[in-house]
């Protein structure tokens, strides 16, 4: 069974076992970078299949894309990653679908969830669309890895 939960100290070693393809690291970062990125405004979460940690993501409650696209009543989904050995099994789309009820429960004061996905990453874009996000038809051009599609999902 696929579940999502907040990262706890007990799961840090399991997160360190999550590996990504080299070309995906530039989009999501490494497991170590993920673990080190927690802050007062960035919450770390894990994706589990039964008792195994198969992925991770961040929720940024002060998400911003600058002046060209205003984020209203939304959180940001960042560094969404599924272990390379679990990809191609539909688990990414399943995790995205599971994300919405999770956000409704734990981030109910927000109406939307936003993300950017690199234009050079069509597999991830398709996964987000399949999981329930929609494309805003706008692009974020400030990313270090090139242009990114801006996507939105409804929480409330």
C-alpha positions in Angstrom: 0.0 0.0 0.0 1.3 3.4 -1.0 1.2 6.1 1.8 2.6 9.6 2.4 3.8 10.8 5.8 6.0 13.5 7.3 9.7 12.7 7.5 10.7 11.7 11.0 14.1 11.0 12.4 13.3 7.2 12.3 13.1 7.4 8.5 16.2 9.4 7.6 18.4 6.4 6.9 15.7 4.9 4.6 15.5 8.2 2.7 19.3 8.1 2.2 18.7 4.9 0.3 16.5 6.6 -2.3 18.5 7.1 -5.5 17.7 9.0 -8.6 19.0 8.7 -12.2 21.9 11.2 -12.7 19.7 13.3 -15.1 17.0 13.6 -12.4 19.3 14.9 -9.7 19.5 18.3 -11.4 15.7 18.6 -11.1 15.1 17.1 -7.6 18.5 17.0 -5.9 20.0 14.1 -3.9 18.5 12.5 -0.9 21.2 14.2 1.3 20.2 17.6 -0.2 16.6 16.8 0.5 17.3 15.9 4.2 19.4 19.1 4.7 16.7 21.4 3.2 14.2 21.4 6.1 13.3 24.8 7.4 10.6 26.8 9.1 8.8 27.1 5.8 9.8 23.9 4.1 8.3 20.6 5.3 9.8 17.3 4.3 7.6 14.3 3.5 8.2 10.7 2.4 6.4 8.3 0.0 6.2 4.7 1.3 5.3 1.5 -0.4 4.4 -0.8 2.5 7.3 -0.2 4.9 9.8 0.9 2.3 10.6 4.6 1.6 10.5 4.9 -2.2 10.4 8.7 -2.6 10.3 12.1 -1.0 9.1 15.6 -1.6 9.0 19.0 0.0 6.0 21.3 0.7 7.0 25.0 0.7 4.5 27.1 2.5 6.1 30.4 1.2 6.4 29.2 -2.4 7.1 32.0 -4.9 7.8 32.2 -8.6 8.6 35.9 -8.6 6.6 38.7 -10.0 5.7 37.0 -13.3 3.4 34.4 -11.7 1.7 35.2 -8.4 1.0 32.3 -6.1 -2.3 32.9 -4.4 -3.4 30.8 -1.4 -1.0 28.0 -2.4 1.8 25.9 -1.3 4.6 24.6 -3.5 5.5 21.0 -4.3 9.2 20.8 -4.7 11.8 18.0 -5.2 9.2 15.3 -5.8 11.2 12.1 -6.4 10.7 8.4 -6.8 13.6 5.9 -6.4 15.1 4.9 -9.7 14.3 1.2 -8.9 10.6 2.0 -8.5 10.1 4.1 -11.6 8.0 2.8 -14.5 5.5 1.0 -12.2 2.9 3.8 -12.0 4.0 4.7 -8.4 4.8 8.3 -9.3 1.3 9.0 -10.6 -0.2 7.0 -7.6 1.8 9.2 -5.2 0.7 12.4 -6.9 -3.0 11.2 -6.6 -2.4 10.4 -2.9 -0.9 13.8 -2.4 -4.2 15.7 -2.8 -6.1 14.1 0.2 -2.9 14.3 2.2 -2.7 18.1 1.5 -6.4 18.5 2.3 -5.7 16.9 5.7 -2.5 18.7 6.6 -2.5 21.9 4.6 -6.3 22.7 4.6 -5.7 26.4 5.0 -4.4 26.5 1.4 -6.5 26.2 -1.7 -3.9 25.2 -4.3 -0.6 23.4 -4.7 1.8 24.6 -7.4 4.9 23.1 -8.9 7.2 23.7 -11.8 8.5 20.9 -14.0 11.3 21.4 -16.4 10.4 21.5 -20.1 13.1 18.9 -20.7 11.4 16.4 -18.3 8.3 15.3 -20.2 7.9 12.1 -18.2 7.5 14.1 -15.0 5.1 16.4 -16.6 2.9 13.5 -17.8 3.1 12.0 -14.3 1.8 15.2 -12.7 -1.0 15.6 -15.3 -2.0 12.0 -14.8 -2.0 12.5 -11.0 -4.4 15.5 -11.1 -2.4 18.6 -11.8 -3.2 20.9 -14.7 -0.9 23.1 -16.8 -1.5 26.8 -16.2 -0.2 27.5 -19.8 2.5 29.7 -18.3 6.2 29.0 -17.9 8.7 29.9 -15.2 11.9 31.1 -16.9 14.1 31.7 -13.7 15.2 28.1 -13.1 18.8 27.2 -13.3 18.0 24.1 -15.4 16.0 26.0 -18.0 12.3 26.8 -18.7 9.7 25.1 -16.6 6.0 24.5 -17.0 3.9 25.9 -14.1 1.3 23.4 -12.9 -1.5 23.8 -10.4 -3.7 21.4 -8.4 -6.7 22.1 -6.2 -6.4 21.3 -2.5 -9.8 22.6 -1.3 
